[in-house]
Amino acid sequence: MAVKVHVTSVIQKVVDGQREFDSDGATVGELLSNIDRQYPGFAQQIMAADGKLHRFVNIYLNDEDVRFLDGQETALSDGDTVSILPALAGGAR
Amino acid sequence: MPQIARALVEELIAHAREELPNECCGMVHGRDGAAVAVHRVTNVAASPYRYEMNPLQMMRLERARDESGETLFAIYHSHVASEARPSPTDVRMAFFPPGEIEREPMFPDTFYILVSLVSEPPSVRAFHVRTGGVVEEEPIAVIEA
């Protein structure tokens, strides 16, 4: 499935500074693997050593958080937009 | 030195008060080194001790900056019961992955503005977070209209 990928800030740095690029995959997980092949170092930036997505990386299919869909198993369709966004967080504690 | 108009400082304080009991958060856009607009962002953590900005709203603001030529002048949030200074969590979260303080911070050129509601009037202060987790205060120059 051909999809458009949107990224910001620190994740943008590992995809040659682009904010938007084309990739493909049948599921979100497959898409992430394909992006890592296109841009080596990508997976290392967004995943912990155990291969799980960092808690502070958010992935949206169109405008839906994939945590509320099927996570990395979420199926993709041609023309979908996937946004991979680092969290911006903090607080007094 | 961060230059911020009085009206924008008042907007930050108003947001902090309206979001009570929780922390507020958002972004200040800039142009030519001065703040020009305050953009509120939803705190999805909805907590008195934590904030996490809605990532889609952040992305939309980034797109808006691309189109307008504005810059990310500051990232702001409130502390409802502690001083206007980045907490250890704030410093950890200024890096990606969180806590990797020997890397370059996520937003090296952006001020972190803290609004504290502990004092009256509230305190508004700006900082840079540097590699190594070093916090440097950047005294705000409030521009009177």
gemmi code that builds the backbone of each chain (N, CA, C; Angstrom):
import gemmi

chains = {
    "A": [
        ("MET", (0.848, -1.192, 0.000), (0.000, 0.000, 0.000), (0.884, 1.243, 0.000)),
        ("ALA", (0.640, 2.118, -0.942), (1.432, 3.357, -1.001), (0.839, 4.372, -0.036)),
        ("VAL", (1.659, 4.822, 0.901), (1.157, 5.788, 1.887), (2.091, 6.995, 1.952)),
        ("LYS", (1.542, 8.080, 2.471), (2.323, 9.284, 2.694), (2.694, 9.307, 4.178)),
        ("VAL", (3.949, 9.612, 4.474), (4.413, 9.614, 5.857), (4.768, 11.048, 6.244)),
        ("HIS", (4.247, 11.475, 7.387), (4.578, 12.792, 7.938), (5.395, 12.593, 9.206)),
        ("VAL", (6.468, 13.362, 9.350), (7.278, 13.297, 10.578), (7.603, 14.720, 11.027)),
        ("THR", (8.040, 14.845, 12.286), (8.457, 16.165, 12.772), (9.751, 16.043, 13.578)),
        ("SER", (10.321, 17.173, 13.854), (11.483, 17.401, 14.734), (12.534, 16.298, 14.677)),
        ("VAL", (12.773, 15.614, 15.806), (13.915, 14.690, 15.855), (13.788, 13.538, 14.863)),
        ("ILE", (12.570, 13.162, 14.518), (12.400, 12.033, 13.591), (12.710, 12.487, 12.164)),
        ("GLN", (12.436, 13.753, 11.916), (12.756, 14.330, 10.611), (14.260, 14.224, 10.307)),
        ("LYS", (15.063, 14.320, 11.356), (16.520, 14.310, 11.151), (17.013, 12.990, 10.565)),
        ("VAL", (16.304, 11.875, 10.851), (16.789, 10.582, 10.351), (16.176, 10.219, 9.002)),
        ("VAL", (15.379, 11.109, 8.415), (14.835, 10.840, 7.070), (15.271, 11.973, 6.134)),
        ("ASP", (16.555, 12.309, 6.226), (17.167, 13.329, 5.361), (16.490, 14.687, 5.483)),
        ("GLY", (15.943, 14.991, 6.667), (15.380, 16.332, 6.890), (14.016, 16.555, 6.263)),
        ("GLN", (13.425, 15.502, 5.709), (12.105, 15.682, 5.067), (10.998, 15.715, 6.118)),
        ("ARG", (9.945, 16.447, 5.804), (8.773, 16.436, 6.694), (7.726, 15.468, 6.177)),
        ("GLU", (7.868, 15.104, 4.904), (6.851, 14.293, 4.254), (7.547, 13.455, 3.189)),
        ("PHE", (7.231, 12.179, 3.120), (7.795, 11.339, 2.061), (6.853, 10.171, 1.792)),
        ("ASP", (7.115, 9.452, 0.694), (6.270, 8.315, 0.332), (6.940, 7.032, 0.781)),
        ("SER", (6.125, 6.079, 1.229), (6.644, 4.758, 1.544), (5.519, 3.764, 1.320)),
        ("ASP", (5.719, 2.523, 1.765), (4.630, 1.567, 1.598), (4.688, 0.472, 2.634)),
        ("GLY", (3.586, -0.243, 2.764), (3.488, -1.330, 3.723), (2.032, -1.746, 3.852)),
        ("ALA", (1.814, -3.037, 4.169), (0.448, -3.535, 4.341), (-0.065, -3.192, 5.733)),
        ("THR", (0.879, -3.061, 6.692), (0.502, -2.707, 8.063), (1.454, -1.609, 8.541)),
        ("VAL", (1.130, -1.030, 9.691), (1.997, -0.005, 10.269), (3.386, -0.587, 10.555)),
        ("GLY", (3.430, -1.796, 11.119), (4.709, -2.433, 11.434), (5.564, -2.632, 10.187)),
        ("GLU", (4.910, -3.083, 9.098), (5.646, -3.299, 7.849), (6.139, -1.968, 7.290)),
        ("LEU", (5.305, -0.945, 7.424), (5.704, 0.398, 6.980), (6.965, 0.844, 7.725)),
        ("LEU", (6.987, 0.643, 9.062), (8.148, 1.079, 9.851), (9.408, 0.354, 9.381)),
        ("SER", (9.287, -0.962, 9.082), (10.442, -1.724, 8.581), (10.904, -1.183, 7.239)),
        ("ASN", (9.931, -0.856, 6.385), (10.299, -0.336, 5.065), (10.968, 1.031, 5.166)),
        ("ILE", (10.457, 1.859, 6.080), (11.090, 3.182, 6.247), (12.519, 2.995, 6.735)),
        ("ASP", (12.726, 2.010, 7.627), (14.083, 1.779, 8.137), (15.015, 1.320, 7.015)),
        ("ARG", (14.460, 0.597, 6.039), (15.289, 0.199, 4.887), (15.618, 1.424, 4.025)),
        ("GLN", (14.607, 2.315, 3.862), (14.846, 3.536, 3.074), (15.845, 4.454, 3.779)),
        ("TYR", (15.707, 4.532, 5.110), (16.511, 5.476, 5.907), (17.110, 4.740, 7.099)),
        ("PRO", (18.255, 4.090, 6.880), (18.855, 3.315, 7.976), (19.068, 4.210, 9.206)),
        ("GLY", (18.729, 3.672, 10.379), (18.841, 4.454, 11.608), (17.487, 4.926, 12.098)),
        ("PHE", (16.495, 4.826, 11.207), (15.141, 5.287, 11.571), (14.585, 4.469, 12.742)),
        ("ALA", (14.654, 3.127, 12.604), (14.068, 2.273, 13.651), (14.766, 2.495, 14.986)),
        ("GLN", (16.083, 2.673, 14.916), (16.866, 2.889, 16.135), (16.397, 4.155, 16.859)),
        ("GLN", (15.963, 5.131, 16.074), (15.515, 6.395, 16.678), (14.172, 6.250, 17.377)),
        ("ILE", (13.295, 5.397, 16.848), (11.937, 5.359, 17.404), (11.654, 4.132, 18.265)),
        ("MET", (12.591, 3.164, 18.268), (12.345, 1.937, 19.030), (13.406, 1.733, 20.102)),
        ("ALA", (12.984, 1.103, 21.186), (13.927, 0.753, 22.248), (14.709, -0.485, 21.817)),
        ("ALA", (15.707, -0.870, 22.627), (16.566, -2.006, 22.272), (15.763, -3.295, 22.105)),
        ("ASP", (14.620, -3.410, 22.809), (13.805, -4.635, 22.709), (12.895, -4.638, 21.479)),
        ("GLY", (13.041, -3.630, 20.603), (12.268, -3.608, 19.367), (10.884, -3.017, 19.521)),
        ("LYS", (10.535, -2.609, 20.750), (9.215, -2.002, 20.947), (9.306, -0.504, 20.699)),
        ("LEU", (8.211, 0.049, 20.237), (8.148, 1.479, 19.987), (8.341, 2.235, 21.306)),
        ("HIS", (9.153, 3.300, 21.281), (9.278, 4.137, 22.477), (7.899, 4.610, 22.914)),
        ("ARG", (7.721, 4.670, 24.212), (6.455, 5.152, 24.767), (6.135, 6.571, 24.257)),
        ("PHE", (7.180, 7.346, 23.968), (6.958, 8.739, 23.596), (7.001, 8.969, 22.085)),
        ("VAL", (6.735, 7.895, 21.325), (6.537, 8.076, 19.878), (5.069, 7.793, 19.603)),
        ("ASN", (4.426, 8.721, 18.938), (3.004, 8.571, 18.609), (2.866, 8.315, 17.119)),
        ("ILE", (2.041, 7.322, 16.766), (1.797, 7.049, 15.351), (0.307, 7.190, 15.076)),
        ("TYR", (0.008, 8.003, 14.093), (-1.380, 8.236, 13.719), (-1.613, 7.727, 12.309)),
        ("LEU", (-2.731, 6.994, 12.133), (-3.194, 6.646, 10.793), (-4.282, 7.665, 10.478)),
        ("ASN", (-4.010, 8.483, 9.463), (-4.858, 9.643, 9.193), (-4.952, 10.423, 10.521)),
        ("ASP", (-6.075, 10.562, 11.181), (-6.066, 11.301, 12.445), (-6.303, 10.413, 13.661)),
        ("GLU", (-6.139, 9.093, 13.502), (-6.399, 8.151, 14.604), (-5.099, 7.630, 15.187)),
        ("ASP", (-4.979, 7.668, 16.492), (-3.822, 7.095, 17.175), (-3.877, 5.576, 16.992)),
        ("VAL", (-2.803, 4.978, 16.452), (-2.866, 3.529, 16.167), (-2.959, 2.691, 17.447)),
        ("ARG", (-2.647, 3.297, 18.619), (-2.837, 2.547, 19.875), (-4.302, 2.175, 20.055)),
        ("PHE", (-5.185, 3.012, 19.473), (-6.620, 2.743, 19.603), (-7.156, 1.982, 18.399)),
        ("LEU", (-6.264, 1.616, 17.485), (-6.645, 0.746, 16.361), (-6.014, -0.616, 16.672)),
        ("ASP", (-5.159, -1.122, 15.785), (-4.524, -2.414, 16.068), (-3.027, -2.273, 16.263)),
        ("GLY", (-2.587, -1.125, 16.751), (-1.152, -0.929, 16.989), (-0.373, -1.129, 15.706)),
        ("GLN", (0.737, -1.858, 15.812), (1.568, -2.053, 14.618), (0.923, -3.009, 13.617)),
        ("GLU", (-0.127, -3.711, 14.060), (-0.857, -4.607, 13.139), (-1.887, -3.842, 12.313)),
        ("THR", (-2.068, -2.581, 12.592), (-3.082, -1.790, 11.889), (-2.856, -1.858, 10.375)),
        ("ALA", (-3.908, -2.234, 9.644), (-3.798, -2.375, 8.186), (-3.817, -1.010, 7.506)),
        ("LEU", (-3.050, -0.876, 6.450), (-2.987, 0.374, 5.691), (-3.656, 0.207, 4.335)),
        ("SER", (-4.175, 1.314, 3.830), (-4.781, 1.332, 2.499), (-4.031, 2.340, 1.639)),
        ("ASP", (-4.112, 2.139, 0.320), (-3.493, 3.101, -0.593), (-3.998, 4.508, -0.291)),
        ("GLY", (-3.076, 5.453, -0.251), (-3.477, 6.850, -0.062), (-3.577, 7.287, 1.390)),
        ("ASP", (-3.360, 6.342, 2.342), (-3.393, 6.730, 3.755), (-2.237, 7.674, 4.080)),
        ("THR", (-2.444, 8.435, 5.150), (-1.362, 9.262, 5.689), (-1.018, 8.732, 7.063)),
        ("VAL", (0.269, 8.458, 7.285), (0.735, 7.992, 8.590), (1.656, 9.073, 9.158)),
        ("SER", (1.354, 9.535, 10.371), (2.184, 10.557, 11.012), (2.936, 9.920, 12.166)),
        ("ILE", (4.240, 10.145, 12.212), (5.087, 9.559, 13.268), (5.684, 10.736, 14.030)),
        ("LEU", (5.203, 10.926, 15.270), (5.457, 12.186, 15.971), (6.000, 11.926, 17.376)),
        ("PRO", (7.142, 12.525, 17.708), (7.634, 12.390, 19.072), (6.758, 13.190, 20.023)),
        ("ALA", (6.632, 12.711, 21.247), (5.828, 13.441, 22.230), (6.608, 14.644, 22.731)),
        ("LEU", (5.877, 15.654, 23.120), (6.469, 16.790, 23.815), (5.776, 16.829, 25.167)),
        ("ALA", (6.550, 16.546, 26.196), (5.939, 16.337, 27.512), (6.862, 16.818, 28.607)),
        ("GLY", (6.345, 16.818, 29.807), (7.121, 17.224, 30.976), (6.162, 17.440, 32.122)),
        ("GLY", (6.548, 18.330, 33.008), (5.674, 18.610, 34.133), (6.448, 18.659, 35.433)),
        ("ALA", (5.730, 19.076, 36.464), (6.385, 19.336, 37.744), (6.984, 18.077, 38.354)),
        ("ARG", (6.415, 16.887, 38.019), (6.951, 15.642, 38.585), (7.429, 14.699, 37.503)),
    ],
    "B": [
        ("MET", (18.150, 37.337, 24.568), (17.118, 37.621, 25.568), (15.726, 37.528, 24.929)),
        ("PRO", (14.823, 36.701, 25.484), (13.492, 36.580, 24.884), (12.658, 37.854, 25.060)),
        ("GLN", (12.176, 38.386, 23.948), (11.339, 39.593, 24.003), (9.880, 39.191, 23.814)),
        ("ILE", (9.070, 39.521, 24.786), (7.667, 39.107, 24.738), (6.790, 40.287, 25.139)),
        ("ALA", (5.790, 40.565, 24.308), (4.871, 41.666, 24.620), (4.072, 41.329, 25.882)),
        ("ARG", (3.771, 42.367, 26.648), (2.995, 42.198, 27.882), (1.705, 41.403, 27.629)),
        ("ALA", (1.029, 41.707, 26.511), (-0.253, 41.040, 26.235), (-0.069, 39.528, 26.092)),
        ("LEU", (1.065, 39.114, 25.511), (1.301, 37.675, 25.335), (1.625, 37.014, 26.675)),
        ("VAL", (2.373, 37.724, 27.523), (2.655, 37.198, 28.863), (1.334, 37.006, 29.608)),
        ("GLU", (0.431, 37.970, 29.458), (-0.879, 37.855, 30.120), (-1.670, 36.675, 29.555)),
        ("GLU", (-1.512, 36.407, 28.255), (-2.208, 35.246, 27.658), (-1.699, 33.941, 28.262)),
        ("LEU", (-0.387, 33.871, 28.503), (0.188, 32.652, 29.100), (-0.387, 32.439, 30.498)),
        ("ILE", (-0.452, 33.527, 31.256), (-0.963, 33.427, 32.626), (-2.448, 33.043, 32.615)),
        ("ALA", (-3.197, 33.652, 31.699), (-4.632, 33.348, 31.611), (-4.839, 31.860, 31.295)),
        ("HIS", (-4.025, 31.338, 30.385), (-4.164, 29.922, 30.032), (-3.869, 29.043, 31.251)),
        ("ALA", (-2.792, 29.390, 31.969), (-2.426, 28.600, 33.161), (-3.568, 28.592, 34.171)),
        ("ARG", (-4.187, 29.752, 34.371), (-5.281, 29.838, 35.351), (-6.513, 29.045, 34.877)),
        ("GLU", (-6.805, 29.159, 33.579), (-8.009, 28.480, 33.063), (-7.879, 26.968, 33.126)),
        ("GLU", (-6.658, 26.487, 33.034), (-6.459, 25.025, 32.981), (-6.429, 24.397, 34.373)),
        ("LEU", (-6.399, 25.222, 35.418), (-6.379, 24.666, 36.781), (-7.515, 23.659, 36.975)),
        ("PRO", (-7.336, 22.554, 37.687), (-6.160, 22.244, 38.506), (-4.988, 21.650, 37.725)),
        ("ASN", (-5.131, 21.526, 36.404), (-4.092, 20.844, 35.634), (-3.065, 21.823, 35.068)),
        ("GLU", (-1.958, 21.268, 34.637), (-0.968, 22.072, 33.935), (-1.505, 22.404, 32.539)),
        ("CYS", (-1.144, 23.581, 32.054), (-1.473, 23.937, 30.667), (-0.205, 23.785, 29.837)),
        ("CYS", (-0.354, 23.780, 28.509), (0.833, 23.748, 27.647), (0.508, 24.357, 26.297)),
        ("GLY", (1.554, 24.732, 25.585), (1.342, 25.326, 24.272), (2.635, 25.810, 23.662)),
        ("MET", (2.489, 26.533, 22.563), (3.649, 27.008, 21.814), (3.520, 28.494, 21.549)),
        ("VAL", (4.658, 29.173, 21.594), (4.696, 30.588, 21.243), (5.443, 30.694, 19.924)),
        ("HIS", (4.807, 31.279, 18.944), (5.476, 31.475, 17.657), (6.185, 32.819, 17.655)),
        ("GLY", (7.253, 32.898, 16.846), (8.043, 34.118, 16.824), (8.369, 34.562, 15.412)),
        ("ARG", (8.808, 35.785, 15.327), (9.290, 36.321, 14.056), (10.370, 37.354, 14.380)),
        ("ASP", (11.481, 37.264, 13.661), (12.607, 38.193, 13.863), (13.014, 38.268, 15.338)),
        ("GLY", (13.011, 37.119, 16.010), (13.519, 37.073, 17.375), (12.546, 37.516, 18.444)),
        ("ALA", (11.334, 37.883, 18.063), (10.353, 38.309, 19.077), (9.120, 37.415, 19.006)),
        ("ALA", (8.488, 37.234, 20.154), (7.266, 36.424, 20.199), (6.135, 37.169, 19.493)),
        ("VAL", (5.330, 36.429, 18.714), (4.213, 37.090, 18.022), (2.847, 36.492, 18.360)),
        ("ALA", (2.797, 35.233, 18.794), (1.483, 34.640, 19.065), (1.605, 33.472, 20.024)),
        ("VAL", (0.588, 33.331, 20.875), (0.491, 32.196, 21.798), (-0.524, 31.211, 21.218)),
        ("HIS", (-0.121, 29.947, 21.103), (-1.036, 28.909, 20.601), (-1.221, 27.861, 21.688)),
        ("ARG", (-2.429, 27.755, 22.188), (-2.715, 26.750, 23.207), (-2.726, 25.362, 22.573)),
        ("VAL", (-2.206, 24.385, 23.300), (-2.247, 22.994, 22.839), (-2.889, 22.184, 23.968)),
        ("THR", (-3.697, 21.207, 23.595), (-4.359, 20.370, 24.605), (-3.340, 19.537, 25.371)),
        ("ASN", (-3.443, 19.571, 26.692), (-2.614, 18.706, 27.522), (-3.305, 17.353, 27.624)),
        ("VAL", (-2.848, 16.373, 26.832), (-3.542, 15.079, 26.816), (-3.298, 14.312, 28.117)),
        ("ALA", (-2.287, 14.708, 28.892), (-2.063, 14.062, 30.189), (-3.099, 14.549, 31.212)),
        ("ALA", (-3.673, 15.741, 30.984), (-4.700, 16.312, 31.867), (-4.377, 16.049, 33.333)),
        ("SER", (-3.253, 16.583, 33.784), (-2.763, 16.299, 35.133), (-2.222, 17.574, 35.777)),
        ("PRO", (-2.291, 17.652, 37.120), (-1.685, 18.795, 37.820), (-0.156, 18.728, 37.840)),
        ("TYR", (0.410, 17.570, 37.467), (1.854, 17.379, 37.596), (2.538, 17.047, 36.281)),
        ("ARG", (1.758, 16.869, 35.199), (2.351, 16.425, 33.936), (1.675, 17.146, 32.786)),
        ("TYR", (2.446, 17.303, 31.721), (1.779, 17.708, 30.485), (2.310, 16.854, 29.355)),
        ("GLU", (1.463, 16.642, 28.374), (1.875, 15.990, 27.132), (1.057, 16.651, 26.040)),
        ("MET", (1.741, 17.307, 25.138), (1.015, 18.063, 24.112), (0.361, 17.122, 23.106)),
        ("ASN", (-0.826, 17.496, 22.662), (-1.506, 16.733, 21.615), (-0.614, 16.744, 20.367)),
        ("PRO", (-0.117, 15.565, 19.948), (0.868, 15.534, 18.860), (0.336, 16.053, 17.525)),
        ("LEU", (-0.945, 15.813, 17.243), (-1.488, 16.288, 15.956), (-1.586, 17.800, 15.933)),
        ("GLN", (-1.979, 18.388, 17.073), (-2.018, 19.858, 17.134), (-0.617, 20.430, 16.948)),
        ("MET", (0.381, 19.753, 17.557), (1.767, 20.211, 17.388), (2.180, 20.161, 15.928)),
        ("MET", (1.789, 19.077, 15.245), (2.173, 18.940, 13.834), (1.513, 20.035, 12.998)),
        ("ARG", (0.247, 20.331, 13.322), (-0.455, 21.368, 12.556), (0.191, 22.733, 12.781)),
        ("LEU", (0.630, 22.978, 14.003), (1.313, 24.254, 14.271), (2.637, 24.316, 13.510)),
        ("GLU", (3.313, 23.165, 13.405), (4.568, 23.153, 12.641), (4.307, 23.477, 11.173)),
        ("ARG", (3.231, 22.902, 10.630), (2.868, 23.200, 9.229), (2.541, 24.686, 9.071)),
        ("ALA", (1.830, 25.226, 10.063), (1.462, 26.646, 9.998), (2.721, 27.513, 10.006)),
        ("ARG", (3.719, 27.107, 10.806), (4.973, 27.884, 10.834), (5.677, 27.797, 9.484)),
        ("ASP", (5.643, 26.611, 8.859), (6.257, 26.466, 7.536), (5.646, 27.458, 6.558)),
        ("GLU", (4.333, 27.597, 6.642), (3.637, 28.457, 5.667), (3.833, 29.933, 5.982)),
        ("SER", (3.875, 30.280, 7.269), (3.929, 31.698, 7.629), (5.361, 32.220, 7.741)),
        ("GLY", (6.325, 31.297, 7.829), (7.709, 31.724, 8.019), (8.019, 32.057, 9.476)),
        ("GLU", (7.062, 31.803, 10.363), (7.325, 32.044, 11.784), (8.182, 30.904, 12.349)),
        ("THR", (8.739, 31.152, 13.526), (9.604, 30.153, 14.161), (8.955, 29.677, 15.457)),
        ("LEU", (9.490, 28.556, 15.980), (9.024, 28.076, 17.292), (9.833, 28.841, 18.339)),
        ("PHE", (9.264, 29.928, 18.809), (9.949, 30.814, 19.744), (10.072, 30.149, 21.110)),
        ("ALA", (8.982, 29.573, 21.585), (9.008, 28.956, 22.919), (7.969, 27.850, 23.031)),
        ("ILE", (8.301, 26.908, 23.917), (7.365, 25.869, 24.346), (7.012, 26.253, 25.777)),
        ("TYR", (5.731, 26.339, 26.103), (5.411, 26.749, 27.467), (4.530, 25.730, 28.167)),
        ("HIS", (4.635, 25.735, 29.493), (3.677, 24.990, 30.308), (3.653, 25.604, 31.695)),
        ("SER", (2.675, 25.201, 32.480), (2.539, 25.774, 33.811), (2.950, 24.757, 34.874)),
        ("HIS", (3.391, 25.283, 36.002), (3.554, 24.499, 37.220), (2.554, 25.070, 38.208)),
        ("VAL", (1.639, 24.230, 38.664), (0.559, 24.772, 39.487), (0.977, 24.911, 40.950)),
        ("ALA", (1.977, 24.159, 41.378), (2.343, 24.174, 42.797), (3.852, 24.174, 43.014)),
        ("SER", (4.606, 24.543, 41.984), (6.065, 24.622, 42.163), (6.591, 25.783, 41.336)),
        ("GLU", (7.863, 26.093, 41.535), (8.412, 27.313, 40.943), (8.496, 27.236, 39.415)),
        ("ALA", (8.672, 28.417, 38.808), (8.754, 28.536, 37.346), (10.176, 28.213, 36.899)),
        ("ARG", (10.504, 26.936, 36.957), (11.832, 26.470, 36.579), (11.685, 25.041, 36.081)),
        ("PRO", (12.413, 24.647, 35.011), (12.231, 23.274, 34.509), (12.516, 22.240, 35.596)),
        ("SER", (11.600, 21.310, 35.760), (11.767, 20.233, 36.742), (12.710, 19.186, 36.149)),
        ("PRO", (13.180, 18.239, 36.953), (13.985, 17.141, 36.390), (13.257, 16.424, 35.250)),
        ("THR", (11.927, 16.282, 35.369), (11.154, 15.648, 34.274), (11.218, 16.520, 33.021)),
        ("ASP", (11.055, 17.832, 33.204), (11.114, 18.739, 32.043), (12.456, 18.614, 31.322)),
        ("VAL", (13.520, 18.511, 32.102), (14.856, 18.434, 31.499), (15.014, 17.099, 30.762)),
        ("ARG", (14.611, 16.013, 31.414), (14.703, 14.677, 30.792), (13.945, 14.646, 29.469)),
        ("MET", (12.734, 15.277, 29.483), (11.860, 15.226, 28.316), (12.263, 16.224, 27.224)),
        ("ALA", (13.267, 17.033, 27.497), (13.749, 17.952, 26.449), (14.642, 17.214, 25.454)),
        ("PHE", (14.916, 15.936, 25.753), (15.781, 15.129, 24.882), (14.986, 13.963, 24.321)),
        ("PHE", (15.461, 13.455, 23.197), (14.799, 12.300, 22.620), (15.847, 11.274, 22.224)),
        ("PRO", (15.690, 9.995, 22.640), (14.709, 9.515, 23.603), (14.870, 10.232, 24.955)),
        ("PRO", (13.775, 10.294, 25.743), (13.813, 11.010, 27.012), (14.975, 10.560, 27.891)),
        ("GLY", (15.656, 11.535, 28.476), (16.740, 11.212, 29.395), (18.101, 11.100, 28.728)),
        ("GLU", (18.137, 11.103, 27.383), (19.432, 11.003, 26.672), (20.060, 12.384, 26.632)),
        ("ILE", (20.488, 12.856, 27.818), (20.868, 14.265, 27.944), (22.198, 14.601, 27.279)),
        ("GLU", (22.950, 13.587, 26.864), (24.212, 13.902, 26.180), (23.989, 14.178, 24.695)),
        ("ARG", (22.751, 13.954, 24.223), (22.436, 14.304, 22.822), (22.139, 15.784, 22.723)),
        ("GLU", (21.887, 16.225, 21.472), (21.403, 17.597, 21.305), (19.943, 17.616, 21.764)),
        ("PRO", (19.531, 18.665, 22.489), (18.116, 18.692, 22.883), (17.205, 18.738, 21.656)),
        ("MET", (15.934, 18.353, 21.861), (15.003, 18.312, 20.723), (14.834, 19.685, 20.084)),
        ("PHE", (14.810, 20.723, 20.920), (14.573, 22.081, 20.410), (15.667, 23.018, 20.936)),
        ("PRO", (16.871, 22.930, 20.347), (17.999, 23.672, 20.916), (17.842, 25.193, 20.858)),
        ("ASP", (17.064, 25.684, 19.895), (16.966, 27.147, 19.741), (15.676, 27.710, 20.320)),
        ("THR", (14.924, 26.877, 20.982), (13.603, 27.282, 21.471), (13.658, 27.493, 22.974)),
        ("PHE", (13.023, 28.571, 23.446), (12.950, 28.800, 24.889), (11.906, 27.864, 25.500)),
        ("TYR", (12.182, 27.442, 26.722), (11.155, 26.766, 27.515), (10.624, 27.812, 28.484)),
        ("ILE", (9.355, 28.144, 28.369), (8.761, 29.138, 29.271), (7.922, 28.405, 30.314)),
        ("LEU", (8.140, 28.777, 31.566), (7.406, 28.188, 32.685), (6.553, 29.269, 33.325)),
        ("VAL", (5.296, 28.929, 33.570), (4.400, 29.831, 34.292), (4.106, 29.164, 35.628)),
        ("SER", (4.457, 29.824, 36.716), (4.161, 29.254, 38.031), (3.024, 30.027, 38.677)),
        ("LEU", (2.048, 29.252, 39.170), (0.905, 29.863, 39.853), (1.093, 29.838, 41.369)),
        ("VAL", (2.304, 29.528, 41.813), (2.564, 29.467, 43.248), (2.503, 30.859, 43.860)),
        ("SER", (3.015, 31.841, 43.115), (3.053, 33.207, 43.648), (1.955, 34.035, 42.989)),
        ("GLU", (1.674, 35.151, 43.603), (0.692, 36.081, 43.033), (1.324, 37.471, 43.030)),
        ("PRO", (1.541, 38.121, 41.886), (1.180, 37.628, 40.563), (2.021, 36.406, 40.160)),
        ("PRO", (1.507, 35.616, 39.223), (2.241, 34.426, 38.787), (3.609, 34.801, 38.208)),
        ("SER", (4.498, 33.853, 38.253), (5.849, 34.089, 37.751), (5.991, 33.440, 36.374)),
        ("VAL", (6.593, 34.183, 35.428), (6.801, 33.685, 34.063), (8.286, 33.823, 33.753)),
        ("ARG", (8.943, 32.699, 33.501), (10.392, 32.738, 33.258), (10.746, 31.859, 32.063)),
        ("ALA", (11.868, 32.196, 31.430), (12.284, 31.465, 30.222), (13.662, 30.844, 30.426)),
        ("PHE", (13.858, 29.696, 29.778), (15.104, 28.939, 29.941), (15.497, 28.302, 28.615)),
        ("HIS", (16.772, 27.969, 28.516), (17.225, 27.042, 27.491), (17.660, 25.770, 28.207)),
        ("VAL", (17.389, 24.634, 27.592), (17.923, 23.368, 28.092), (19.033, 22.969, 27.131)),
        ("ARG", (20.229, 22.770, 27.672), (21.404, 22.489, 26.845), (21.843, 21.035, 26.990)),
        ("THR", (22.670, 20.599, 26.036), (23.258, 19.259, 26.107), (23.898, 19.060, 27.481)),
        ("GLY", (23.696, 17.872, 28.037), (24.183, 17.607, 29.390), (23.098, 17.876, 30.428)),
        ("GLY", (21.946, 18.391, 29.951), (20.843, 18.654, 30.872), (21.020, 19.956, 31.639)),
        ("VAL", (21.893, 20.821, 31.117), (22.142, 22.098, 31.784), (20.988, 23.061, 31.491)),
        ("VAL", (20.480, 23.700, 32.548), (19.379, 24.653, 32.402), (19.939, 26.063, 32.574)),
        ("GLU", (19.705, 26.913, 31.579), (20.170, 28.306, 31.653), (18.975, 29.234, 31.596)),
        ("GLU", (18.843, 30.079, 32.582), (17.736, 31.043, 32.533), (18.069, 32.155, 31.543)),
        ("GLU", (17.046, 32.565, 30.780), (17.186, 33.667, 29.815), (16.182, 34.732, 30.255)),
        ("PRO", (16.639, 35.767, 30.951), (15.690, 36.744, 31.496), (14.790, 37.339, 30.406)),
        ("ILE", (13.502, 37.326, 30.664), (12.524, 37.804, 29.673), (12.494, 39.334, 29.685)),
        ("ALA", (12.533, 39.906, 28.480), (12.321, 41.359, 28.348), (10.862, 41.554, 27.959)),
        ("VAL", (10.075, 42.050, 28.899), (8.647, 42.259, 28.606), (8.500, 43.594, 27.877)),
        ("ILE", (7.895, 43.519, 26.689), (7.727, 44.731, 25.879), (6.362, 45.332, 26.210)),
        ("GLU", (6.364, 46.532, 26.742), (5.100, 47.203, 27.065), (4.542, 47.791, 25.762)),
        ("ALA", (3.241, 47.682, 25.584), (2.622, 48.160, 24.335), (2.707, 49.683, 24.261)),
    ],
}
model = gemmi.Model(1)
for chain_id, residues in chains.items():
    chain = gemmi.Chain(chain_id)
    for i, (resn, *xyz) in enumerate(residues, 1):
        res = gemmi.Residue()
        res.name, res.seqid = resn, gemmi.SeqId(i, " ")
        for name, pos in zip(("N", "CA", "C"), xyz):
            atom = gemmi.Atom()
            atom.name, atom.element = name, gemmi.Element(name[0])
            atom.pos, atom.b_iso = gemmi.Position(*pos), 0.0
            res.add_atom(atom)
        chain.add_residue(res)
    model.add_chain(chain)
structure = gemmi.Structure()
structure.add_model(model)
structure.setup_entities()
